[in-house]
Amino acid sequence: MNLTNLRLGLLGLATAGVLVFAGCSKPDAIDTRPVTQAFASSESAIKTDLDAAVAAVKAGDYAGAANKLQSLAANAQVTSEQKQALQGLLTQVQTKLGDAAKQAIDQASKVATNAAKSAGDAASKVLQDASKKVGDAANKAVQDATKALPPLPPSPTGQ
């Protein structure tokens, strides 16, 4: 395997690891009851929007939940008490987003470090193999050249 294929493979693996790792979180860690209670008497259109936001939170789709919560908070029909409950939930969601991003960055850093080490190990192996082949070829060339030389004349005796 050449270094380019190795690097591409490791990059693909790193990307997949980051995406999988970023999606792995504890969606049940956020308590959505306060916001659900604050909207208990709201009209159905607002409740539908809130249900979509809560479903996104429970699914671990924190980016989608944040967008839905911000849109809901901008609705003119939402009371100040409801906005306060939305803000509390939004703060928790943003914290989860930050944590997931940090974990993904940490994981990507580890994968990149391992990829660099693997690439370095592979390059070192290639250099060792090439050095051995060059050495073997040089030894063979010396042997062939030695065989091709005429024999040395006998040394004069009695000198």
C-alpha positions as CSV (number, residue, x, y, z in Angstrom):
1,M,0.0,0.0,0.0
2,N,1.5,3.3,-0.9
3,L,1.5,6.3,1.4
4,T,-1.2,8.2,-0.6
5,N,-3.7,5.3,-0.2
6,L,-2.7,5.0,3.4
7,R,-3.3,8.6,4.1
8,L,-6.6,8.6,2.2
9,G,-7.8,5.5,4.1
10,L,-6.8,7.0,7.4
11,L,-8.5,10.3,6.6
12,G,-11.7,8.5,5.7
13,L,-11.5,6.5,8.9
14,A,-10.9,9.7,10.9
15,T,-13.9,11.4,9.3
16,A,-16.2,8.5,9.9
17,G,-15.0,8.3,13.5
18,V,-15.6,11.9,14.1
19,L,-19.1,11.7,12.7
20,V,-20.0,8.6,14.7
21,F,-18.5,10.0,17.9
22,A,-20.2,13.3,17.5
23,G,-23.5,11.6,17.2
24,C,-23.0,9.5,20.3
25,S,-24.3,11.4,23.3
26,K,-26.8,11.1,26.0
27,P,-30.0,12.6,24.6
28,D,-31.9,11.9,27.8
29,A,-29.5,14.1,29.9
30,I,-31.6,17.2,29.2
31,D,-34.8,17.7,31.1
32,T,-37.4,19.0,28.8
33,R,-40.3,18.9,31.4
34,P,-40.0,22.6,32.4
35,V,-40.5,23.9,28.8
36,T,-43.2,21.3,28.1
37,Q,-45.1,22.5,31.3
38,A,-44.6,26.1,30.3
39,F,-46.3,25.5,27.0
40,A,-49.1,23.2,28.4
41,S,-51.9,25.8,27.7
42,S,-50.5,27.0,24.3
43,E,-52.3,26.8,21.0
44,S,-51.7,23.7,18.9
45,A,-49.4,25.3,16.3
46,I,-47.0,26.4,19.0
47,K,-47.2,23.0,20.8
48,T,-46.4,21.3,17.4
49,D,-43.3,23.5,17.1
50,L,-42.3,22.8,20.7
51,D,-42.9,19.0,20.2
52,A,-40.6,19.1,17.2
53,A,-37.9,20.9,19.2
54,V,-38.3,18.4,22.2
55,A,-38.1,15.5,19.8
56,A,-34.9,16.9,18.3
57,V,-33.5,17.2,21.9
58,K,-34.4,13.6,22.8
59,A,-32.9,12.3,19.5
60,G,-29.6,14.1,20.2
61,D,-30.1,16.5,17.2
62,Y,-28.9,19.5,19.2
63,A,-28.2,21.7,16.2
64,G,-31.8,21.1,14.9
65,A,-33.2,21.6,18.4
66,A,-31.3,24.9,18.8
67,N,-32.7,26.2,15.5
68,K,-36.3,25.1,16.4
69,L,-36.0,26.6,20.0
70,Q,-34.7,29.9,18.6
71,S,-37.5,30.1,16.1
72,L,-40.1,29.3,18.7
73,A,-38.6,32.0,21.0
74,A,-39.0,34.6,18.2
75,N,-42.8,33.8,17.9
76,A,-44.8,36.8,19.1
77,Q,-47.4,34.6,20.7
78,V,-44.8,33.1,23.2
79,T,-45.1,34.7,26.7
80,S,-42.1,35.9,28.7
81,E,-42.4,32.9,31.0
82,Q,-42.3,30.6,28.0
83,K,-39.4,32.4,26.6
84,Q,-37.5,32.0,29.9
85,A,-38.2,28.2,29.8
86,L,-37.1,28.1,26.2
87,Q,-33.9,30.0,27.1
88,G,-33.2,27.5,29.9
89,L,-33.6,24.6,27.5
90,L,-31.6,26.4,24.8
91,T,-28.7,26.9,27.2
92,Q,-28.6,23.2,28.0
93,V,-28.8,22.3,24.3
94,Q,-25.9,24.7,23.4
95,T,-23.8,23.2,26.2
96,K,-24.4,19.7,24.7
97,L,-23.5,21.1,21.3
98,G,-20.2,22.5,22.7
99,D,-19.5,19.2,24.5
100,A,-20.1,17.2,21.4
101,A,-17.9,19.5,19.3
102,K,-15.1,19.3,21.9
103,Q,-15.3,15.5,22.0
104,A,-15.3,15.3,18.2
105,I,-12.2,17.6,18.0
106,D,-10.4,15.5,20.7
107,Q,-11.3,12.3,18.8
108,A,-10.2,13.8,15.5
109,S,-6.9,14.9,17.1
110,K,-6.2,11.4,18.4
111,V,-7.0,9.9,15.0
112,A,-4.8,12.4,13.2
113,T,-2.0,11.7,15.6
114,N,-2.3,8.0,15.0
115,A,-2.5,8.5,11.3
116,A,0.6,10.6,11.3
117,K,2.4,7.9,13.3
118,S,1.2,5.2,11.0
119,A,2.3,7.3,8.0
120,G,5.7,7.9,9.6
121,D,6.0,4.2,10.3
122,A,5.1,3.3,6.8
123,A,7.6,5.8,5.4
124,S,10.3,4.5,7.6
125,K,9.5,0.9,6.4
126,V,9.7,2.1,2.8
127,L,13.0,3.8,3.4
128,Q,14.4,0.7,5.2
129,D,13.3,-1.6,2.3
130,A,14.8,0.8,-0.3
131,S,18.0,1.1,1.6
132,K,18.3,-2.7,1.8
133,K,17.6,-3.1,-1.9
134,V,20.2,-0.4,-2.7
135,G,22.8,-2.1,-0.5
136,D,22.0,-5.5,-2.0
137,A,22.3,-4.0,-5.5
138,A,25.6,-2.3,-4.7
139,N,27.1,-5.6,-3.2
140,K,26.0,-7.5,-6.4
141,A,27.5,-4.8,-8.6
142,V,30.8,-5.1,-6.7
143,Q,30.8,-8.9,-7.0
144,D,30.0,-8.7,-10.7
145,A,32.7,-6.1,-11.3
146,T,35.2,-8.2,-9.3
147,K,34.4,-11.3,-11.4
148,A,34.8,-9.2,-14.6
149,L,38.3,-8.0,-13.8
150,P,41.2,-9.9,-15.2
151,P,43.1,-11.9,-12.6
152,L,46.1,-10.1,-11.1
153,P,49.5,-11.2,-12.5
154,P,51.5,-13.4,-10.2
155,S,53.8,-11.5,-8.0
156,P,57.5,-11.9,-8.9
157,T,59.3,-14.2,-6.5
158,G,62.6,-13.5,-5.0
159,Q,62.4,-9.8,-4.7
